[in-house]
Amino acid sequence: MKEKKIVVDAIGDTCPIPVVKTKKAIGQLGGSGTVVVYVDNEIAVQNLSKMAVQKGYQIRSEKQNDQKYMVLLHVDADAAADHAAEEEPLTCSAKVSRDLVVAVSSSMMGEGDAELGRVLMKGFLYALTQQDILPKTILFYNSGAFLTCGESDTVSDLKQLEAEGVEILTCGTCLNHYHLTDQLKVGGVTNMYAIAEKMTGAGFVIKP
């Protein structure tokens, strides 16, 4: 039987989309086979290589030109199943700290004037994008949910952080309470158990 082969075009995709597309393609193999991925940056190649090592896949990469890399993953289903390497969370930047979590419980920073509080919160989230070390995760709950939704002027900064490998999560109960479920613009939805787990498991929690 001819081995199945799937080609993935991830040119122009930012992290973690190339890895997500590749994992989906591997799932579509239904067993052993080959996945060929085209990306346009070295970080994507590194992330795919890390994933392959963790999963026990064979991998080789080739730089075809300044804006195109080919990554070939050979999946041997039996070998991958026997591989014992522990999978680590994907990050897209060496700047991301595995020990740091930011917990945002309000759309405002501090107490006092509401307008000033909103300006300060926007400034804080922008300042995070400029740090040498980024948090692993930013959690949004209660009125902090507004910052990841709709026309919030913080969404662009949060998308930049997400592209750098920062996990952005918003409380689903809070989205429902504020009728924001269909307006989420960045990151994913989480629950209070996961929020508690991430906060208690962190080395440091910052609450602006």
C-alpha positions in Angstrom: 0.0 0.0 0.0 1.3 3.4 -0.9 2.2 5.6 2.0 -0.1 8.6 2.6 1.3 12.1 2.1 -0.2 15.4 3.1 1.2 18.8 2.2 0.5 21.8 4.5 0.9 25.4 3.4 1.7 27.5 6.4 3.4 30.3 4.6 2.4 33.6 6.2 1.0 31.9 9.3 2.2 33.1 12.7 2.9 30.8 15.7 1.3 28.5 16.7 -0.8 28.1 13.5 1.9 26.1 11.6 2.1 23.5 14.5 -1.7 23.4 14.8 -2.1 22.8 11.0 0.6 20.1 11.1 -0.9 18.3 14.0 -4.3 18.3 12.2 -2.6 16.9 9.1 -0.9 14.2 11.1 -4.3 13.2 12.5 -5.6 12.9 9.0 -2.9 10.4 8.1 -4.8 7.8 10.2 -1.5 6.1 11.0 1.9 6.1 9.3 2.7 8.6 6.5 4.5 11.8 5.6 3.5 15.4 6.2 5.3 18.1 4.2 5.0 21.6 5.7 6.0 24.9 4.1 6.7 27.9 6.4 8.4 31.2 6.0 10.4 31.6 9.2 13.0 29.8 11.3 10.9 30.0 14.5 8.2 27.8 12.9 10.9 25.3 11.8 12.1 25.2 15.4 8.6 24.7 16.8 7.9 21.9 14.3 11.2 20.2 15.2 10.5 20.4 18.9 7.0 18.9 18.4 8.5 16.1 16.2 11.1 15.2 18.8 8.5 15.1 21.6 6.2 12.9 19.5 8.9 10.6 18.1 8.5 11.6 14.5 11.4 11.7 12.0 12.0 15.2 10.7 14.3 17.0 8.3 14.1 20.6 7.1 15.4 22.5 4.1 15.7 26.2 3.5 14.6 26.7 0.0 15.0 30.5 -0.1 15.0 33.5 2.3 11.2 33.3 2.7 10.5 29.6 2.3 11.4 26.5 4.4 10.3 22.9 3.8 9.8 20.7 6.8 9.3 17.0 6.2 7.9 14.8 9.0 7.7 11.1 8.7 5.2 9.5 11.1 5.7 5.9 12.1 2.6 5.3 14.2 4.1 2.4 16.1 7.3 4.3 16.9 5.4 7.4 17.9 3.2 5.4 20.2 6.2 4.0 22.0 8.0 7.3 22.3 8.3 8.3 26.0 9.3 11.9 25.7 7.2 14.2 27.9 5.5 16.9 25.8 6.1 20.5 26.9 3.7 23.4 26.3 4.5 25.1 23.0 5.9 28.6 23.2 6.9 30.7 20.2 9.6 32.8 21.8 12.5 32.2 24.2 11.2 35.3 26.0 8.3 33.4 27.5 8.6 32.5 31.2 7.0 29.3 32.3 6.7 30.6 35.9 4.9 33.8 35.3 1.1 34.3 35.1 -0.8 37.6 34.8 -4.3 37.7 36.3 -6.6 40.5 35.0 -9.8 40.7 37.0 -11.0 44.1 35.8 -11.1 46.3 32.7 -9.5 49.0 34.8 -6.2 49.1 36.7 -6.2 50.3 40.3 -9.0 52.1 42.1 -10.4 55.6 41.7 -11.3 57.3 38.4 -12.7 54.8 35.9 -11.4 56.5 32.8 -7.9 56.7 34.3 -8.1 53.1 35.3 -8.9 52.1 31.7 -6.0 54.2 30.3 -3.6 52.6 32.9 -4.7 49.1 32.0 -4.2 49.7 28.3 -0.8 51.1 29.1 0.1 48.1 31.2 -0.9 45.5 28.5 1.1 47.5 25.9 4.1 47.6 28.3 4.0 43.8 28.5 4.6 43.6 24.8 7.9 45.5 25.3 9.3 43.4 28.1 12.3 41.2 27.8 10.5 38.4 29.7 6.8 37.7 28.8 4.3 35.8 30.9 3.4 32.3 30.1 -0.3 33.0 30.4 -2.6 36.0 30.8 -6.0 35.2 32.5 -9.0 37.5 32.1 -12.0 37.2 34.3 -14.9 39.3 35.7 -14.9 42.7 33.8 -11.4 41.9 32.6 -13.3 39.8 29.9 -14.1 43.1 28.1 -10.4 43.5 27.2 -10.4 40.5 24.9 -13.6 41.2 23.2 -15.4 43.4 20.7 -13.8 46.7 19.8 -11.5 46.8 22.9 -8.4 48.9 22.1 -6.2 46.3 23.9 -7.0 43.5 21.4 -4.1 44.3 19.1 -1.6 44.3 21.9 -2.9 41.0 23.1 -2.7 39.5 19.6 0.9 40.6 19.5 1.6 38.8 22.8 -0.2 35.7 21.6 1.9 35.7 18.5 5.0 35.7 20.8 3.7 32.5 22.5 1.8 34.0 25.4 -1.4 32.0 26.2 -4.5 34.3 26.4 -7.5 32.9 28.2 -10.8 34.4 29.2 -13.3 33.0 31.7 -16.3 31.5 29.9 -18.7 32.2 32.8 -17.7 35.8 32.7 -18.2 36.0 28.9 -21.7 34.6 29.3 -22.5 36.9 32.2 -21.5 40.0 30.2 -23.1 38.6 27.0 -19.7 38.6 25.3 -19.5 35.0 24.2 -19.8 35.8 20.5 -17.4 38.8 20.7 -14.2 37.2 21.8 -11.4 38.5 19.5 -8.2 37.0 20.9 -7.2 33.8 22.8 -9.4 31.0 24.1 -12.1 30.3 26.6 -11.3 28.8 30.0 -13.0 27.8 33.3 -12.4 28.6 36.9 -10.9 25.2 37.6 -8.2 25.8 34.9 -7.7 29.4 36.2 -7.1 28.1 39.7 -4.8 25.4 38.4 -2.7 27.9 36.4 -2.5 30.4 39.2 -1.6 27.8 41.9 1.0 26.2 39.6 2.7 29.4 38.7 5.9 30.6 40.3 4.7 34.2 40.2 1.2 35.7 39.7 0.9 39.4 38.8 -2.4 41.1 39.3 -2.4 44.6 37.9 
